[in-house]
Amino acid sequence: MAKILTKREDIRQWAAARAGNPMLMETPDGAGSRTLLQLTFGQYELNTDGNEGPDRIGGFQLVSWDEWFDALDANNLAVRVSDDPSGGNEAEFEFVQRD
C-alpha cells in the first residue's frame, strides 16, 4: 500500500526516520530554469566524524527543509510513500501532483 504525504511535518518526519535530507537542482528549461527535487538518504553519516562529503550529489545540492518545501509547493507536488514496513525499500518514494 502507498500513502500520499502533503503536510510538511509528515514529510519531514518520514524522511528523518530514514536519515533523509532534502536536495534541489536547478536545470535549464528553455529560456529559464526549473527546480528538480530529490531526497538523499544516509548523507548525515557521510558528513560525520571529520568525513565531510560534498554537499552536491550528482548535480543536486543539499538545502534546508524550508527551501525544499517551498520548491515542493511551487511545483504543486506531494510525496507518495510505501506504508508497508515488511516490503521493499522503506526509503522508496515518488513525487506526485497534488489533488
C-alpha positions in Angstrom: 0.0 0.0 0.0 1.0 3.6 -0.6 0.1 6.8 1.1 0.4 10.4 -0.1 2.0 12.9 2.2 1.2 16.6 1.7 1.8 18.1 5.2 5.3 19.4 5.7 5.8 17.8 9.1 4.6 14.4 7.9 7.1 14.5 5.0 9.9 15.7 7.2 9.2 13.0 9.9 9.0 10.3 7.2 12.4 11.4 5.7 14.0 11.9 9.1 13.0 8.4 10.2 15.1 7.1 7.2 18.0 9.6 7.6 16.7 11.6 4.7 17.9 15.0 3.7 16.4 17.4 1.1 18.2 18.3 -2.1 17.5 20.6 -5.1 19.0 21.1 -8.5 18.3 23.9 -11.0 18.2 22.7 -14.6 17.9 24.6 -17.9 14.3 24.6 -19.2 14.1 26.6 -22.5 14.8 30.2 -21.8 14.6 29.7 -18.0 15.3 27.0 -15.5 13.3 24.6 -13.4 13.9 23.1 -10.0 14.2 19.4 -9.5 13.6 17.9 -6.1 15.2 14.9 -4.5 15.8 13.3 -1.1 19.0 11.6 -0.2 19.4 9.0 2.5 22.4 8.5 4.7 24.1 11.8 3.8 24.4 12.7 7.5 26.6 9.6 8.1 28.8 10.6 5.1 29.4 14.0 6.7 30.2 13.0 10.3 33.5 12.2 12.1 35.6 14.5 10.0 34.5 12.9 6.8 32.9 16.0 5.2 31.4 14.8 2.0 30.3 17.1 -0.8 27.1 19.0 -0.5 26.5 18.2 -4.2 25.5 14.8 -5.3 25.0 14.2 -9.0 24.3 17.9 -9.5 21.9 18.1 -6.6 22.7 20.4 -3.7 21.8 19.8 0.0 19.3 22.5 1.1 17.3 23.5 4.1 13.9 21.9 4.6 12.2 25.3 4.2 13.8 25.8 0.8 12.9 22.3 -0.3 9.3 22.6 0.9 9.0 26.0 -1.0 10.0 24.2 -4.2 7.6 21.3 -3.5 4.7 23.8 -3.0 5.7 25.8 -6.1 5.6 22.7 -8.2 2.3 21.6 -6.6 3.8 18.2 -5.6 3.2 15.7 -2.8 5.3 12.6 -1.8 3.9 9.1 -2.3 5.5 6.6 0.1 5.0 3.0 0.9 3.3 2.3 4.3 4.2 -1.4 4.2 7.0 -1.9 6.6 7.5 -5.5 5.6 8.2 -5.0 1.9 10.9 -3.4 -0.3 13.0 -0.4 0.3 11.4 1.6 3.1 13.0 4.8 1.7 11.1 4.3 -1.6 9.1 7.4 -2.6 8.0 9.3 -5.7 6.7 12.8 -6.3 3.1 13.1 -7.5 0.8 16.0 -8.4 -1.3 17.2 -5.5 -5.1 16.8 -6.0 
